[in-house]
Structure formats: C-alpha cells, structure tokens
Amino acid sequence: MIRFERERDLRSQQSMEVESMMHAGNTSSGSSQTRWVRLVVYCGLACLWGLAALSAVSFRDRTTELDHQLCGVWGCSPPVAAVVSCHLVWGLILLPLAIYVCANFSIRIVRITGMTTVCVACCAILVLVVYEYFHWYTFVQPASRVYFGRRIALSLFSQIDFPIIPLLLMGLGVWWVSFIRPTQVVSPANHEREHLRSSEELASS
C-alpha cells in the first residue's frame, strides 16, 4: 500500500514537471512571437517616418504666392516652402522623443518635460526679441517701429537653426498629454518583464 502511494506521488510529480515545462515552452514561444511582432511594428514606423521626412524635404522646392507677400519694411522672408520644410523636419525629429517620454515615464516627469520645453522655447523667443530690438528697432526710422511685432514674427518664422516653434509645439503637446493620460502607465518592457515573472512563478509552483 505504501509503495503504491509512493508510485502515485511520483507519477503526479512527474506530470506536474511536464506541464510546467510545456507552460514554460509556450511562454518562451509567445514572448519570441511578441518580439517579432514588435520588431515588425518598429520597422513599419521607421519606414513611415522616413517617408514623412522625404516628403517634408521635397516640400522645400515648391513656390507659393506668399514668398513676396511677407516682405515689407520689417524685412523679407526666405522662400516660405523651404522654411516650412525645415520646421517639419525639426518636428519629425522631436516627435519620437515626445512619444517616448509620454509612453515610458510617469505623469510627473512628462509634465516637467513639457514645462521645461515650453520654458526653453519662451526663453529663446525672449532672446530673439532682445536681439531684434538692438539690431533692428534702434536703427530704423520711428515710423517703421510700429512694425516691430511683424519683425519679431518674421524672425521667429525664419529661425530654422534652433527649432523654437517645434520646441514650443512639442512642449505644449507633452504638457497637454500629462493632463489627459491615465495615472498608471506600464511600458512594454515592464509589461513583458511582469509577464515573464508571473510565468516563472506559475512554473515554480
């Protein structure tokens, strides 16, 4: 009788080990499939980003009616299409960073990032205003000083070396996301680690 019970316990233990090994194999195959799916998604997003970048760069050669309408006492703008193309390229560079911050960090960090980006853009605008005041406002005729606002707008629009407008839009967007996003956000990497940990716990039990 005792021998029969020992054999039964041994068989049950062996069956549990087989089930745990099968479960671990299914988990590993599922995680590998998830990695392949994620790789395909990332490659697709990279291709879309490249097409968007090529479209933004090709936009610079277009001619518009605004090329000469923006000129006046306050100055003359470069070709509008070329400037818009540069702003779009800057936006495409900053967009993945904004998405990564919003998807992988807490609301507090996302909000701080948005506020910091907006403050950097505002400081750059202030520097631009001071520069134009001492290099344009003080040298033009008093009758032309009423166009100082248009001069600032033109300089801000034409500023492509430092992305003031894309940074401002990015900061406002990230800041806005921090108010509408759920409180708890689990990143894909953390989600995969939690899934593997729970699978290992089930296999060990």
DOGU-220834 format. One record per residue (C-alpha): residue in three letters; residue number from 1; x, y, z. Coordinates in steps of 0.001 Angstrom, whole numbers. Last residue first. Layout:
+------+-----+---------+---------+---------+
| type | seq |      c1 |      c2 |      c3 |
+------+-----+---------+---------+---------+
|  ALA | NUM |       X |       Y |       Z |
...
+------+-----+---------+---------+---------+
// end
This chain:
+------+-----+---------+---------+---------+
| type | seq |      c1 |      c2 |      c3 |
+------+-----+---------+---------+---------+
|  SER | 205 |    4678 |   26436 |   -8088 |
|  SER | 204 |    7913 |   27017 |   -9997 |
|  ALA | 203 |    6094 |   27217 |  -13354 |
|  LEU | 202 |    3488 |   29635 |  -12024 |
|  GLU | 201 |    6176 |   31867 |  -10566 |
|  GLU | 200 |    8124 |   31738 |  -13809 |
|  SER | 199 |    5039 |   32771 |  -15772 |
|  SER | 198 |    4364 |   35658 |  -13376 |
|  ARG | 197 |    7930 |   36882 |  -13816 |
|  LEU | 196 |    7736 |   36567 |  -17598 |
|  HIS | 195 |    4542 |   38631 |  -17710 |
|  GLU | 194 |    5971 |   41273 |  -15357 |
|  ARG | 193 |    9073 |   41544 |  -17513 |
|  GLU | 192 |    6968 |   41872 |  -20664 |
|  HIS | 191 |    4849 |   44635 |  -19104 |
|  ASN | 190 |    7969 |   46461 |  -17947 |
|  ALA | 189 |    9342 |   46412 |  -21476 |
|  PRO | 188 |    6010 |   47468 |  -22991 |
|  SER | 187 |    5737 |   50438 |  -20597 |
|  VAL | 186 |    3075 |   50378 |  -17907 |
|  VAL | 185 |    1129 |   53604 |  -17463 |
|  GLN | 184 |    -584 |   54444 |  -14192 |
|  THR | 183 |   -2203 |   57865 |  -13889 |
|  PRO | 182 |   -4132 |   57799 |  -17137 |
|  ARG | 181 |   -3146 |   60426 |  -19729 |
|  ILE | 180 |   -5276 |   63558 |  -20169 |
|  PHE | 179 |   -3311 |   66044 |  -18053 |
|  SER | 178 |     217 |   64850 |  -18919 |
|  VAL | 177 |    -779 |   64766 |  -22593 |
|  TRP | 176 |   -1325 |   68543 |  -22532 |
|  TRP | 175 |    2197 |   69139 |  -21244 |
|  VAL | 174 |    3610 |   66883 |  -23942 |
|  GLY | 173 |    1683 |   68790 |  -26622 |
|  LEU | 172 |    2607 |   72224 |  -25241 |
|  GLY | 171 |    6264 |   71223 |  -25076 |
|  MET | 170 |    6241 |   69814 |  -28596 |
|  LEU | 169 |    4555 |   72924 |  -30007 |
|  LEU | 168 |    7088 |   75199 |  -28314 |
|  LEU | 167 |   10007 |   73024 |  -29400 |
|  PRO | 166 |    8725 |   72961 |  -32993 |
|  ILE | 165 |    8406 |   76792 |  -32981 |
|  ILE | 164 |   11824 |   77462 |  -31474 |
|  PRO | 163 |   13738 |   74912 |  -33529 |
|  PHE | 162 |   17231 |   76495 |  -33472 |
|  ASP | 161 |   18890 |   76920 |  -36860 |
|  ILE | 160 |   15479 |   77349 |  -38500 |
|  GLN | 159 |   14535 |   80851 |  -37362 |
|  SER | 158 |   12564 |   82284 |  -40304 |
|  PHE | 157 |    9202 |   82092 |  -38521 |
|  LEU | 156 |   10567 |   83700 |  -35374 |
|  SER | 155 |   12328 |   86402 |  -37359 |
|  LEU | 154 |    9167 |   87146 |  -39337 |
|  ALA | 153 |    7021 |   87225 |  -36206 |
|  ILE | 152 |    9524 |   89515 |  -34468 |
|  ARG | 151 |    9611 |   91870 |  -37475 |
|  ARG | 150 |    5816 |   91800 |  -37623 |
|  GLY | 149 |    5710 |   92908 |  -33991 |
|  PHE | 148 |    8271 |   95648 |  -34660 |
|  TYR | 147 |    6106 |   97051 |  -37435 |
|  VAL | 146 |    5251 |  100178 |  -35443 |
|  ARG | 145 |    8966 |  100934 |  -35483 |
|  SER | 144 |    8782 |  101935 |  -39135 |
|  ALA | 143 |    7627 |  105498 |  -38480 |
|  PRO | 142 |   10448 |  105981 |  -35980 |
|  GLN | 141 |   13007 |  105187 |  -38703 |
|  VAL | 140 |   15028 |  102041 |  -38271 |
|  PHE | 139 |   18252 |  101584 |  -36273 |
|  THR | 138 |   17004 |  101082 |  -32698 |
|  TYR | 137 |   14341 |   98571 |  -33716 |
|  TRP | 136 |   16616 |   96451 |  -35903 |
|  HIS | 135 |   19765 |   95184 |  -34173 |
|  PHE | 134 |   19086 |   96180 |  -30545 |
|  TYR | 133 |   15402 |   95303 |  -30523 |
|  GLU | 132 |   15877 |   92332 |  -32830 |
|  TYR | 131 |   18315 |   90747 |  -30380 |
|  VAL | 130 |   16101 |   91405 |  -27378 |
|  VAL | 129 |   13104 |   89838 |  -29144 |
|  LEU | 128 |   15147 |   86811 |  -30213 |
|  VAL | 127 |   16423 |   86286 |  -26679 |
|  LEU | 126 |   12834 |   86426 |  -25428 |
|  ILE | 125 |   11755 |   83901 |  -28047 |
|  ALA | 124 |   14579 |   81586 |  -26966 |
|  CYS | 123 |   13483 |   81943 |  -23349 |
|  CYS | 122 |    9923 |   81055 |  -24385 |
|  ALA | 121 |   11155 |   77946 |  -26219 |
|  VAL | 120 |   13207 |   76838 |  -23210 |
|  CYS | 119 |   10232 |   77465 |  -20898 |
|  VAL | 118 |    7954 |   75397 |  -23149 |
|  THR | 117 |   10455 |   72535 |  -23131 |
|  THR | 116 |   10778 |   72698 |  -19350 |
|  MET | 115 |    7009 |   72687 |  -18884 |
|  GLY | 114 |    6600 |   69678 |  -21164 |
|  THR | 113 |    9415 |   67759 |  -19511 |
|  ILE | 112 |    8072 |   68564 |  -16040 |
|  ARG | 111 |    4634 |   67314 |  -17077 |
|  VAL | 110 |    6046 |   64087 |  -18515 |
|  ILE | 109 |    8189 |   63562 |  -15410 |
|  ARG | 108 |    5164 |   63994 |  -13128 |
|  ILE | 107 |    2947 |   61853 |  -15335 |
|  SER | 106 |    5364 |   58958 |  -15067 |
|  PHE | 105 |    7637 |   57895 |  -17872 |
|  ASN | 104 |    7520 |   55399 |  -20726 |
|  ALA | 103 |    4745 |   56429 |  -23128 |
|  CYS | 102 |    4831 |   60231 |  -22836 |
|  VAL | 101 |    8629 |   60372 |  -22946 |
|  TYR | 100 |    8832 |   58039 |  -25955 |
|  ILE |  99 |    6128 |   59952 |  -27840 |
|  ALA |  98 |    7898 |   63275 |  -27244 |
|  LEU |  97 |   11237 |   61862 |  -28380 |
|  PRO |  96 |    9635 |   60367 |  -31490 |
|  LEU |  95 |    8098 |   63797 |  -32338 |
|  LEU |  94 |   11283 |   65854 |  -31917 |
|  ILE |  93 |   12998 |   64756 |  -35126 |
|  LEU |  92 |    9777 |   64864 |  -37158 |
|  GLY |  91 |    9103 |   68367 |  -35843 |
|  TRP |  90 |   12573 |   69516 |  -36852 |
|  VAL |  89 |   11937 |   68151 |  -40342 |
|  LEU |  88 |    8582 |   69938 |  -40478 |
|  HIS |  87 |   10154 |   73233 |  -39409 |
|  CYS |  86 |   12777 |   72876 |  -42148 |
|  SER |  85 |   10097 |   72196 |  -44768 |
|  VAL |  84 |    8097 |   75203 |  -43591 |
|  VAL |  83 |   11175 |   77384 |  -44120 |
|  ALA |  82 |   11777 |   75983 |  -47608 |
|  ALA |  81 |    8113 |   76404 |  -48567 |
|  VAL |  80 |    8091 |   80010 |  -47388 |
|  PRO |  79 |   11043 |   81044 |  -49511 |
|  PRO |  78 |   13119 |   83337 |  -47286 |
|  SER |  77 |   11195 |   86178 |  -45610 |
|  CYS |  76 |   11748 |   89843 |  -46286 |
|  GLY |  75 |   12183 |   92630 |  -43789 |
|  TRP |  74 |   10071 |   94739 |  -41425 |
|  VAL |  73 |    9555 |   97430 |  -44058 |
|  GLY |  72 |    7891 |   94828 |  -46223 |
|  CYS |  71 |    8122 |   91251 |  -47439 |
|  LEU |  70 |    5527 |   88650 |  -46466 |
|  GLN |  69 |    3703 |   88999 |  -49780 |
|  HIS |  68 |    6812 |   88049 |  -51736 |
|  ASP |  67 |    7065 |   84327 |  -51000 |
|  LEU |  66 |    3391 |   84136 |  -50025 |
|  GLU |  65 |    2262 |   83246 |  -53534 |
|  THR |  64 |    3905 |   79858 |  -53212 |
|  THR |  63 |    6790 |   78063 |  -54865 |
|  ARG |  62 |    7570 |   74445 |  -54079 |
|  ASP |  61 |   11150 |   73231 |  -53774 |
|  ARG |  60 |   11093 |   72866 |  -49976 |
|  PHE |  59 |    8296 |   70278 |  -49997 |
|  SER |  58 |   10767 |   67553 |  -51034 |
|  VAL |  57 |   12332 |   67686 |  -47562 |
|  ALA |  56 |    8981 |   67228 |  -45810 |
|  SER |  55 |    8010 |   64352 |  -48106 |
|  LEU |  54 |   11355 |   62653 |  -47519 |
|  ALA |  53 |   10926 |   63031 |  -43753 |
|  ALA |  52 |    7389 |   61618 |  -43910 |
|  LEU |  51 |    8614 |   58659 |  -45960 |
|  GLY |  50 |   11401 |   58039 |  -43438 |
|  TRP |  49 |    8976 |   58216 |  -40518 |
|  LEU |  48 |    6648 |   55755 |  -42251 |
|  CYS |  47 |    9553 |   53376 |  -42815 |
|  ALA |  46 |   10604 |   53686 |  -39173 |
|  LEU |  45 |    7033 |   53006 |  -38060 |
|  GLY |  44 |    6931 |   49860 |  -40194 |
|  CYS |  43 |   10269 |   48695 |  -38818 |
|  TYR |  42 |    9051 |   49294 |  -35270 |
|  VAL |  41 |    5861 |   47313 |  -35942 |
|  VAL |  40 |    7823 |   44431 |  -37459 |
|  LEU |  39 |   10171 |   44376 |  -34466 |
|  ARG |  38 |    7207 |   44415 |  -32068 |
|  VAL |  37 |    5652 |   41465 |  -33873 |
|  TRP |  36 |    8953 |   39596 |  -33737 |
|  ARG |  35 |    9361 |   40352 |  -30027 |
|  THR |  34 |    5814 |   39196 |  -29311 |
|  GLN |  33 |    6464 |   35953 |  -31195 |
|  SER |  32 |    9555 |   35409 |  -29055 |
|  SER |  31 |    7494 |   36071 |  -25894 |
|  GLY |  30 |    4856 |   33567 |  -27021 |
|  SER |  29 |    7485 |   30936 |  -27768 |
|  SER |  28 |    9037 |   31493 |  -24326 |
|  THR |  27 |    5648 |   31247 |  -22625 |
|  ASN |  26 |    4665 |   28108 |  -24538 |
|  GLY |  25 |    7942 |   26474 |  -23575 |
|  ALA |  24 |    7480 |   27465 |  -19930 |
|  HIS |  23 |    3973 |   26014 |  -19969 |
|  MET |  22 |    5250 |   22778 |  -21519 |
|  MET |  21 |    7987 |   22554 |  -18890 |
|  SER |  20 |    5447 |   23213 |  -16110 |
|  GLU |  19 |    3124 |   20533 |  -17513 |
|  VAL |  18 |    5978 |   18002 |  -17671 |
|  GLU |  17 |    7009 |   18818 |  -14105 |
|  MET |  16 |    3419 |   18414 |  -12915 |
|  SER |  15 |    3188 |   15040 |  -14666 |
|  GLN |  14 |    6403 |   13913 |  -12995 |
|  GLN |  13 |    5114 |   14952 |   -9571 |
|  SER |  12 |    1860 |   13097 |  -10158 |
|  ARG |  11 |    3753 |    9986 |  -11202 |
|  LEU |  10 |    5995 |   10129 |   -8141 |
|  ASP |   9 |    3014 |   10609 |   -5838 |
|  ARG |   8 |    1292 |    7587 |   -7398 |
|  GLU |   7 |    4435 |    5493 |   -7085 |
|  ARG |   6 |    4766 |    6480 |   -3437 |
|  GLU |   5 |    1108 |    5638 |   -2776 |
|  PHE |   4 |    1527 |    2196 |   -4352 |
|  ARG |   3 |    4628 |    1502 |   -2277 |
|  ILE |   2 |    2770 |    2406 |     910 |
|  MET |   1 |       0 |       0 |       0 |
+------+-----+---------+---------+---------+
// end
